[in-house]
């Protein structure tokens, strides 16, 4: 049986459905034949416009930590590292040599000079052990709490730049490598030590003129340092 066609073979569109059991239903005519798609123009729409919602308030910009607070935290965190370095040097007889040198022993002066020279056994051991210890100290505290003990005492913390959460492993490690790891390891080599020292100074001064008070190691790790309530070191 030939399918009924719209009046005058109209172009594609919605027309009264010749097969509908109830009046008012329309079927789609594609210009050649009827398709299965139908609609009831008198029925209410199956969807309703979404209710108007107020846009979420933008998260306020966190208050960046001052350069002085960052410096104070850095100096406090150096204390345990200095103690560790003294222990390592003591294992090489450094304190005994200092005592002999104070008494005017020229041989002790020569031994102290050799011990302090870049590449010496004592110098390399001190640098490597110090780097490993500071890595565990720095990365561990930042991942666990966002704060080293020094930062807890002065009331600042590290968070991710674009989201208020603790630094992940990548961010914490990159932050340590740029701030301490690479400069500390390079300091044991003649020539490179000077460049490492200059970079470290620039890195720690960078927050003084940076709009977000980020140091270079913050930019590399995509972190920022912000103010936080002071905590007791537990």
Secondary structure as GFF3:
##gff-version 3
##sequence-region A 1 234
A	DSSP	three_ten_helix	7	9	.	.	.	ID=ss1
A	DSSP	beta_strand	13	16	.	.	.	ID=ss2
A	DSSP	beta_strand	25	29	.	.	.	ID=ss3
A	DSSP	beta_strand	34	40	.	.	.	ID=ss4
A	DSSP	alpha_helix	67	91	.	.	.	ID=ss5
A	DSSP	alpha_helix	94	102	.	.	.	ID=ss6
A	DSSP	alpha_helix	106	116	.	.	.	ID=ss7
A	DSSP	alpha_helix	121	144	.	.	.	ID=ss8
A	DSSP	alpha_helix	149	154	.	.	.	ID=ss9
A	DSSP	beta_strand	156	160	.	.	.	ID=ss10
A	DSSP	alpha_helix	169	176	.	.	.	ID=ss11
A	DSSP	pi_helix	177	181	.	.	.	ID=ss12
A	DSSP	alpha_helix	182	186	.	.	.	ID=ss13
A	DSSP	alpha_helix	192	205	.	.	.	ID=ss14
A	DSSP	three_ten_helix	206	208	.	.	.	ID=ss15
A	DSSP	alpha_helix	216	221	.	.	.	ID=ss16
A	DSSP	beta_strand	223	227	.	.	.	ID=ss17
###
